[in-house]
C-alpha cells in the first residue's frame, strides 16, 4: 500500500481474491483510525502506467 509507507501490517490469503478482500479490510481500518485521530488521509501516489520489465 504505497499511500501508507509507515505501516507495518501485511495481509494474505489462500487465493488472490481472499488476499484482496483482507487488504481492503486493512485499508478501511487505517482510514477509520486516521479519521478518529483527526489526521488527514494520505495523498494518492501515481503508480507506473507502463508494465514493469523483469530482467
N, C-alpha and C positions, 0 to 999 in steps of 0.2 A: 504494500500500500504506500505508494510514493508520497501521498499527502501527509502521512504520519510517520516520518523517518525516525522519530524518537521512540516509537512504541516497540515493545519487546515481545508482544504476543504473536503467536502463529496459530494457524488453523490447518486442518487437514480433513480428509475423508476417504472412504473406501473407493469412491467414484469421484469424477470431476464435478458432477452435479452436487454431491454431498459437500465437497470442499468449498464450492462456490456458495452454497447455502450457509455454511458455517462462517465463511468470510463475510457475508452480508450481515450476519448477526454481530460479528465483531465491529464492523463499521457502525452499525446502528448504536451499539453500546458506547463507542467513542464519541459519536455525535451527541448522544444524550448526556454523557459525562461533561463534555465541553460546555454544553448549554446550561447545565445545572451550575457549573462553576463560573458562568458568565464570560467564558472565553470565546473568542471568535473561531469560526471554522477555518481550517487552512485553505489557502487558495489552491485550486486545482492545478496540477502540473501537466504540461503537454508531453505526451509520450511520442516517440518517433512514429512518423506516418509510413515510413518505408520499412519493409521487413528487415530484421537483423540478419546479417550473414554470419554463419558459423564457419570457422576455418577448418 
